[in-house]
Amino acid sequence: MTPTPVPLPESYRLLNHGPTVLVSSAHGSQRNVMAAAWSMPVDFDPPKVAVVIDRSTFSRELIDASGEFVLAVPTRAIADKVVAAGSQSGRDCPEGDKFDALALATLPASKVAAPLPTGCIGWLECRVIDEPHIQRTYDLFLGEVVAAWADPAVYSDGRWHFESGGDALRSLHYIAGGAFFSTGEAFDAKE
């Protein structure tokens, strides 16, 4: 599968259904991946996103150093890897790399050093918009989306169409207590 480029003004559509995301980061020879349930689009032009990244995480250390990150939309097919990515620290991985520890392959990003995790259906390459007060006080990071990609099996013409990808390609949504659900059946609503 080769990701299809998503026009930047439409990149918010990759997140607007509230999925759990993988946050990919890299600085120098180090890289890491973590799960995050708190992310969202915040602007259209230029496109911006927000994500909470706790100050105690290895990912936060790498993002602070590099000033960039990737938000990736994982699928039901890799739910176990998403839980593991959110449950262990990259500092504690015996392999020294959480991607390797989770056997999670990557693709190169086009604009940032952080890799694109495979097993995902959407990727947003982001550069940090430096807001020291909200980063320090709320662990909230704003990022300008500089490139966006989607899996054409479930995203085309500016819309998700999960029914064409089967259950394995549905996005994950965390509802607390270790419980998730995946995106359900699409329907049209009338005015």
C-alpha contacts under 8 A as a table, 3 or more apart, distances in Angstrom:
res1	aa1	res2	aa2	distance
1	M	151	D	7.36
2	T	151	D	7.21
3	P	149	W	5.73
3	P	150	A	5.30
3	P	151	D	4.96
3	P	152	P	6.62
4	T	149	W	5.57
4	T	150	A	5.37
4	T	151	D	6.15
4	T	152	P	5.96
5	P	147	A	7.93
5	P	148	A	6.15
5	P	149	W	4.64
5	P	150	A	6.55
6	V	10	E	6.68
6	V	11	S	6.20
6	V	147	A	7.77
6	V	148	A	5.23
6	V	149	W	5.16
6	V	150	A	6.55
6	V	158	G	7.91
7	P	10	E	5.42
7	P	11	S	6.34
7	P	148	A	7.06
8	L	11	S	4.95
8	L	46	P	7.78
8	L	47	P	6.55
8	L	145	V	7.24
8	L	146	V	7.35
8	L	147	A	6.61
8	L	148	A	6.39
9	P	12	Y	7.30
9	P	44	F	5.79
9	P	45	D	6.36
9	P	46	P	7.29
9	P	47	P	6.28
10	E	13	R	5.71
10	E	14	L	7.91
10	E	44	F	7.78
10	E	158	G	6.76
11	S	14	L	5.68
11	S	15	L	7.83
11	S	47	P	7.01
11	S	124	L	7.41
11	S	145	V	7.70
11	S	148	A	5.88
12	Y	15	L	5.62
12	Y	16	N	6.11
12	Y	41	P	5.41
12	Y	43	D	7.90
12	Y	44	F	7.12
12	Y	47	P	6.94
12	Y	48	K	7.89
12	Y	49	V	7.83
13	R	16	N	5.15
13	R	17	H	7.68
13	R	158	G	7.45
13	R	159	R	7.29
14	L	17	H	7.65
14	L	73	V	7.71
14	L	122	G	6.09
14	L	123	W	7.78
14	L	150	A	7.67
15	L	18	G	5.76
15	L	19	P	6.38
15	L	39	S	7.96
15	L	40	M	6.24
15	L	41	P	6.50
15	L	73	V	7.71
16	N	19	P	7.88
16	N	40	M	6.83
16	N	41	P	6.70
18	G	39	S	7.58
18	G	40	M	7.02
18	G	173	H	6.84
19	P	37	A	7.14
19	P	73	V	6.62
19	P	171	S	6.18
19	P	172	L	5.55
19	P	173	H	4.85
19	P	174	Y	7.55
20	T	35	A	7.09
20	T	36	A	5.89
20	T	37	A	4.54
20	T	38	W	7.37
20	T	39	S	7.78
20	T	73	V	6.76
20	T	74	P	7.29
20	T	171	S	7.69
20	T	172	L	5.62
20	T	173	H	5.10
20	T	174	Y	6.01
21	V	35	A	5.77
21	V	36	A	5.32
21	V	37	A	6.31
21	V	39	S	7.48
21	V	71	L	6.05
21	V	72	A	5.37
21	V	73	V	4.92
21	V	74	P	6.23
22	L	33	V	6.46
22	L	34	M	5.56
22	L	35	A	4.50
22	L	36	A	6.13
22	L	70	V	7.88
22	L	71	L	5.76
22	L	72	A	5.02
22	L	73	V	6.46
22	L	74	P	6.68
22	L	82	V	7.14
22	L	85	A	7.92
22	L	117	P	7.92
23	V	33	V	5.49
23	V	34	M	5.23
23	V	35	A	6.04
23	V	36	A	6.80
23	V	59	S	7.81
23	V	69	F	6.75
23	V	70	V	5.62
23	V	71	L	4.87
23	V	72	A	6.44
24	S	31	R	7.51
24	S	32	N	5.89
24	S	33	V	4.48
24	S	34	M	6.72
24	S	59	S	7.55
24	S	69	F	5.71
24	S	70	V	4.95
24	S	71	L	6.53
24	S	72	A	7.60
24	S	114	A	5.70
24	S	115	P	6.36
24	S	116	L	7.08
24	S	117	P	7.41
25	S	31	R	5.53
25	S	32	N	5.33
25	S	33	V	6.32
25	S	59	S	6.03
25	S	62	L	6.07
25	S	63	I	6.05
25	S	68	E	7.09
25	S	69	F	4.95
25	S	70	V	6.59
25	S	113	A	7.59
25	S	114	A	4.59
25	S	115	P	7.17
26	A	29	S	7.43
26	A	30	Q	5.61
26	A	31	R	4.00
26	A	32	N	6.32
26	A	62	L	5.76
26	A	63	I	7.14
26	A	66	S	6.96
26	A	69	F	7.49
26	A	113	A	5.98
26	A	114	A	4.67
26	A	115	P	7.53
27	H	30	Q	5.45
27	H	31	R	6.37
27	H	62	L	5.53
27	H	63	I	7.57
27	H	65	A	6.58
27	H	66	S	5.45
27	H	113	A	7.31
27	H	114	A	7.75
30	Q	62	L	7.80
30	Q	97	D	7.29
31	R	62	L	7.41
31	R	97	D	6.42
31	R	98	K	7.73
31	R	99	F	7.90
31	R	114	A	7.03
32	N	58	F	7.27
32	N	59	S	5.94
32	N	62	L	7.88
32	N	90	G	6.04
32	N	97	D	6.30
32	N	98	K	5.63
32	N	99	F	6.57
33	V	59	S	6.77
33	V	85	A	6.35
33	V	90	G	7.52
33	V	98	K	6.33
33	V	99	F	6.58
34	M	59	S	6.91
34	M	82	V	7.75
34	M	85	A	4.82
34	M	86	G	5.20
35	A	82	V	6.02
35	A	83	V	7.21
35	A	85	A	5.59
35	A	86	G	4.49
36	A	39	S	7.07
36	A	51	V	7.60
36	A	52	V	7.26
36	A	53	I	7.64
36	A	86	G	7.18
37	A	173	H	7.56
37	A	174	Y	6.22
38	W	51	V	5.79
38	W	52	V	5.82
39	S	49	V	7.14
39	S	50	A	5.41
39	S	51	V	4.20
39	S	52	V	6.63
40	M	49	V	5.57
40	M	50	A	5.41
40	M	51	V	6.68
41	P	47	P	7.67
41	P	48	K	5.98
41	P	49	V	4.23
41	P	50	A	6.32
42	V	47	P	7.51
42	V	48	K	5.43
42	V	49	V	5.18
42	V	50	A	6.60
43	D	46	P	6.84
43	D	47	P	5.17
43	D	48	K	5.01
43	D	49	V	7.10
44	F	47	P	4.28
44	F	48	K	6.69
45	D	48	K	7.74
46	P	144	E	6.88
46	P	145	V	7.45
47	P	144	E	5.90
47	P	145	V	5.44
48	K	142	L	6.81
48	K	143	G	5.46
48	K	144	E	4.40
48	K	145	V	5.55
49	V	142	L	5.67
49	V	143	G	5.27
49	V	144	E	6.53
49	V	145	V	7.09
50	A	140	L	6.66
50	A	141	F	5.49
50	A	142	L	4.48
50	A	143	G	6.28
51	V	140	L	5.74
51	V	141	F	5.35
51	V	142	L	6.68
52	V	138	Y	7.72
52	V	139	D	5.43
52	V	140	L	4.48
52	V	141	F	6.11
53	I	57	T	7.36
53	I	59	S	7.60
53	I	60	R	6.06
53	I	139	D	5.44
53	I	140	L	6.36
53	I	141	F	7.02
54	D	57	T	5.81
54	D	60	R	6.68
54	D	139	D	5.41
55	R	60	R	5.84
55	R	61	E	7.69
55	R	136	R	7.80
55	R	139	D	6.33
56	S	60	R	7.13
57	T	60	R	5.25
57	T	61	E	6.73
57	T	89	S	6.92
58	F	61	E	5.09
58	F	62	L	6.44
58	F	89	S	6.67
58	F	90	G	5.98
58	F	91	R	6.27
59	S	62	L	5.14
59	S	63	I	6.06
59	S	90	G	7.73
60	R	63	I	5.05
60	R	64	D	5.91
61	E	64	D	5.23
61	E	65	A	6.27
62	L	65	A	5.10
62	L	66	S	6.01
63	I	66	S	5.10
63	I	67	G	5.27
63	I	68	E	5.69
63	I	69	F	6.33
64	D	67	G	5.61
67	G	127	R	5.93
67	G	128	V	5.08
68	E	112	V	6.54
68	E	113	A	7.72
68	E	114	A	7.37
68	E	125	E	7.81
68	E	126	C	5.58
68	E	127	R	4.24
68	E	128	V	5.29
68	E	143	G	7.68
69	F	112	V	7.17
69	F	113	A	7.93
69	F	114	A	5.79
69	F	125	E	6.32
69	F	126	C	5.32
69	F	127	R	6.48
69	F	128	V	7.52
70	V	112	V	7.94
70	V	114	A	6.21
70	V	115	P	7.25
70	V	116	L	6.89
70	V	123	W	6.70
70	V	124	L	5.50
70	V	125	E	4.60
70	V	126	C	5.74
71	L	123	W	5.71
71	L	124	L	5.12
71	L	125	E	6.70
71	L	126	C	7.62
72	A	116	L	7.04
72	A	117	P	6.96
72	A	120	C	6.25
72	A	121	I	7.45
72	A	122	G	5.55
72	A	123	W	4.32
72	A	124	L	6.33
73	V	120	C	5.22
73	V	121	I	5.63
73	V	122	G	4.95
73	V	123	W	6.36
73	V	171	S	6.61
73	V	172	L	7.89
74	P	78	I	6.81
74	P	79	A	7.56
74	P	82	V	7.42
74	P	119	G	6.06
74	P	120	C	4.02
74	P	121	I	6.25
74	P	122	G	7.58
74	P	171	S	5.95
74	P	172	L	6.59
75	T	78	I	5.72
75	T	79	A	6.60
75	T	119	G	6.30
75	T	120	C	5.55
75	T	121	I	6.80
75	T	168	A	6.44
75	T	169	L	5.17
75	T	170	R	5.32
75	T	171	S	4.55
75	T	172	L	5.87
76	R	79	A	5.02
76	R	167	D	7.07
76	R	168	A	5.18
76	R	169	L	6.18
76	R	170	R	5.68
76	R	171	S	6.01
76	R	172	L	5.85
76	R	182	S	6.51
77	A	119	G	7.16
77	A	168	A	4.64
77	A	169	L	6.59
78	I	81	K	5.31
78	I	82	V	6.35
78	I	119	G	6.23
79	A	82	V	5.00
79	A	83	V	6.30
79	A	172	L	7.40
80	D	83	V	5.20
80	D	84	A	6.24
81	K	84	A	4.96
81	K	85	A	5.95
81	K	102	L	6.33
81	K	104	L	7.73
82	V	85	A	5.00
82	V	86	G	6.28
83	V	86	G	5.16
83	V	87	S	6.08
84	A	87	S	4.92
84	A	88	Q	6.17
84	A	102	L	7.52
85	A	88	Q	6.02
85	A	89	S	7.77
85	A	98	K	7.40
85	A	102	L	7.59
86	G	89	S	7.88
88	Q	92	D	7.21
88	Q	93	C	7.86
89	S	92	D	5.41
89	S	93	C	6.91
89	S	98	K	7.82
90	G	93	C	5.33
90	G	96	G	6.97
90	G	97	D	6.28
90	G	98	K	5.23
91	R	96	G	7.02
92	D	96	G	7.39
93	C	96	G	5.04
93	C	97	D	6.17
93	C	98	K	5.99
93	C	101	A	6.46
94	P	97	D	7.80
94	P	101	A	7.47
95	E	98	K	7.39
95	E	100	D	6.65
95	E	101	A	6.01
96	G	101	A	7.88
97	D	100	D	5.37
97	D	101	A	6.22
98	K	101	A	4.76
98	K	102	L	5.99
99	F	102	L	5.32
99	F	103	A	5.99
99	F	104	L	4.96
99	F	105	A	6.79
99	F	106	T	7.95
100	D	103	A	4.88
100	D	104	L	6.25
100	D	105	A	7.65
101	A	104	L	7.72
104	L	117	P	6.65
104	L	118	T	6.67
104	L	119	G	7.99
105	A	117	P	6.10
105	A	118	T	5.55
106	T	115	P	5.86
106	T	116	L	5.28
106	T	117	P	4.43
106	T	118	T	5.25
107	L	115	P	5.90
107	L	116	L	4.96
107	L	117	P	6.41
107	L	118	T	6.77
108	P	113	A	7.81
108	P	114	A	7.74
108	P	115	P	5.11
108	P	116	L	5.98
109	A	112	V	5.87
109	A	113	A	6.60
109	A	114	A	6.65
109	A	115	P	5.40
109	A	116	L	5.81
109	A	125	E	7.15
110	S	125	E	7.96
110	S	147	A	7.24
111	K	125	E	6.80
111	K	146	V	6.82
111	K	147	A	6.73
112	V	115	P	7.83
112	V	125	E	6.42
112	V	126	C	7.30
112	V	127	R	7.66
116	L	123	W	6.73
117	P	120	C	6.56
120	C	123	W	7.51
120	C	151	D	7.82
121	I	150	A	5.45
121	I	151	D	4.83
121	I	154	V	7.38
121	I	169	L	7.25
121	I	171	S	7.73
122	G	148	A	7.50
122	G	149	W	5.61
122	G	150	A	4.24
122	G	151	D	6.31
123	W	148	A	5.65
123	W	149	W	5.11
123	W	150	A	6.35
124	L	145	V	6.14
124	L	146	V	7.57
124	L	147	A	5.99
124	L	148	A	4.55
124	L	149	W	6.58
125	E	145	V	5.66
125	E	146	V	5.67
125	E	147	A	5.07
125	E	148	A	6.16
126	C	143	G	5.22
126	C	144	E	5.23
126	C	145	V	4.45
126	C	146	V	5.60
126	C	147	A	7.29
127	R	143	G	5.15
127	R	144	E	5.28
127	R	145	V	6.68
127	R	146	V	7.00
128	V	141	F	6.91
128	V	142	L	5.89
128	V	143	G	4.36
128	V	144	E	6.43
129	I	141	F	7.48
129	I	142	L	5.38
129	I	143	G	5.24
129	I	144	E	6.49
130	D	141	F	7.96
130	D	142	L	7.44
131	E	134	I	5.80
131	E	135	Q	6.12
131	E	141	F	7.56
131	E	142	L	7.59
132	P	135	Q	5.07
132	P	136	R	5.86
133	H	136	R	5.28
133	H	137	T	5.78
133	H	138	Y	7.97
134	I	137	T	5.05
134	I	138	Y	5.19
134	I	139	D	6.50
134	I	140	L	5.73
134	I	141	F	7.35
135	Q	138	Y	5.68
135	Q	139	D	4.52
135	Q	140	L	4.86
135	Q	141	F	5.68
136	R	139	D	5.68
136	R	140	L	7.84
137	T	140	L	7.92
145	V	148	A	7.09
150	A	154	V	7.98
150	A	155	Y	6.19
151	D	154	V	5.96
151	D	155	Y	5.96
152	P	155	Y	4.90
152	P	156	S	5.82
153	A	156	S	7.91
153	A	164	S	6.82
153	A	165	G	5.86
154	V	160	W	5.66
154	V	161	H	4.97
154	V	162	F	5.18
154	V	163	E	7.69
154	V	164	S	6.23
154	V	165	G	5.64
154	V	169	L	7.44
155	Y	158	G	6.95
155	Y	159	R	5.58
155	Y	160	W	4.46
155	Y	161	H	5.88
155	Y	162	F	7.76
156	S	159	R	5.59
156	S	160	W	6.72
156	S	161	H	7.65
161	H	164	S	6.10
161	H	165	G	7.68
161	H	186	A	7.69
162	F	165	G	5.43
162	F	166	G	6.78
162	F	167	D	7.97
162	F	169	L	6.92
162	F	170	R	5.89
162	F	183	T	7.58
162	F	185	E	7.74
162	F	186	A	7.79
163	E	166	G	5.67
163	E	167	D	7.79
163	E	185	E	6.89
163	E	186	A	7.58
165	G	168	A	7.15
165	G	169	L	5.32
165	G	170	R	7.30
166	G	169	L	5.89
166	G	170	R	7.09
167	D	170	R	5.46
170	R	182	S	5.72
170	R	183	T	5.48
170	R	184	G	7.87
171	S	182	S	5.41
171	S	183	T	5.58
172	L	180	F	6.43
172	L	181	F	5.90
172	L	182	S	4.60
172	L	183	T	6.67
173	H	180	F	5.34
173	H	181	F	5.30
173	H	182	S	5.93
173	H	183	T	7.47
174	Y	178	G	7.51
174	Y	179	A	6.12
174	Y	180	F	4.45
174	Y	181	F	6.70
175	I	178	G	7.51
175	I	179	A	5.61
175	I	180	F	5.60
175	I	181	F	7.49
176	A	179	A	5.65
176	A	180	F	7.53
